[in-house]
Amino acid sequence: MRGKTSAGFTLIEVMLALSIFTLAALAALQVASGHIRNISLIEEHTLATMVASNRLAELHSLQQWPPQNGASGQVEMAGRNWFWEQQVVETVTDGLREVTIIVRTEEDGDESASLSGYLGRR
């Protein structure tokens, strides 16, 4: 005599499979949202670094000596407003100054990027 054969899954097996699928989907969603968040941070940092680099290049092209300490300004790049602040520090070498450009997305906000360079008297 043969017993009754099963042709499908039991309710417990289906619920267990759905639970495993749900956990996997939640993990994938969390990874994707973290990736999107990181992309926006990388974009902000990259653009802020470009703003600082442009400001340093502008200082190199000016004939003003010494560079002004505490200068600040606003510039638009990639459809966004960026606020920069310039800090000038004397070095041990006469005629050479270290200039640091700090860039923010808001005037009193957190620092998005900073870039330092040296300017020499011509």
Secondary structure, 3 states (H helix, E strand, C coil): CCCCCCCCCCHHHHHHHHHHHHHHHHHHHHHHHHHHHHHHHHHHHHHHHHHHHHHHHHHHHCCCCCCCCCCEEEEEECCEEEEEEEEEEECCCCCEEEEEEEEECCCCCCEEEEEEEEEECC
